[in-house]
Every structure is written in C-alpha cells, then in structure tokens.
Amino acid sequence: MTRSSDISVHLLEHLRFWGIYSSNMDEVYRVHIANVSLIIYAKKNTLLDTNYRYFNIMLLAA
C-alpha cells in the first residue's frame, strides 16, 4: 500500500497488486459470511428443537 504513491512503480504492478488484494478480500468475506451463516443456522435449529421438546412435554402432561 505504501508503494501506491510511488511514481516509479508501473501501472501494471498496481493493477496486479489490486487484483490479488481484491481476490484475497473476497475469499475472506466468503469464509466469514459462511461461518456467520452456520452459527445463525445452528442457533435457529437449537431454538426450534427446544420449543418442540417443550411443546411435546406440555402435550404429554395434558
């Protein structure tokens, strides 16, 4: 990033750097979003299972 203000670095080198940088950031975001989605899915399923068990207990007690 510090080399971006250096005039002696060719435009092709700038483009190559930004291409690699954007590809890496894209991969990071995909991995993080996938992890967050899995956490939300797991919490939702846990909540549904808990509610289902409670509902069955209430039905059996009645």
Stockholm file with secondary structure:
# STOCKHOLM 1.0

chainA/1-62         MTRSSDISVHLLEHLRFWGIYSSNMDEVYRVHIANVSLIIYAKKNTLLDTNYRYFNIMLLAA
#=GR chainA/1-62 SS CGGGGCTTSCHHHHHHHHHHHHHHHHHHHHHHHHHHHHHHHHHHHHHHHHHHHHHHHHHHHC
#=GC SS_cons        CGGGGCTTSCHHHHHHHHHHHHHHHHHHHHHHHHHHHHHHHHHHHHHHHHHHHHHHHHHHHC
//
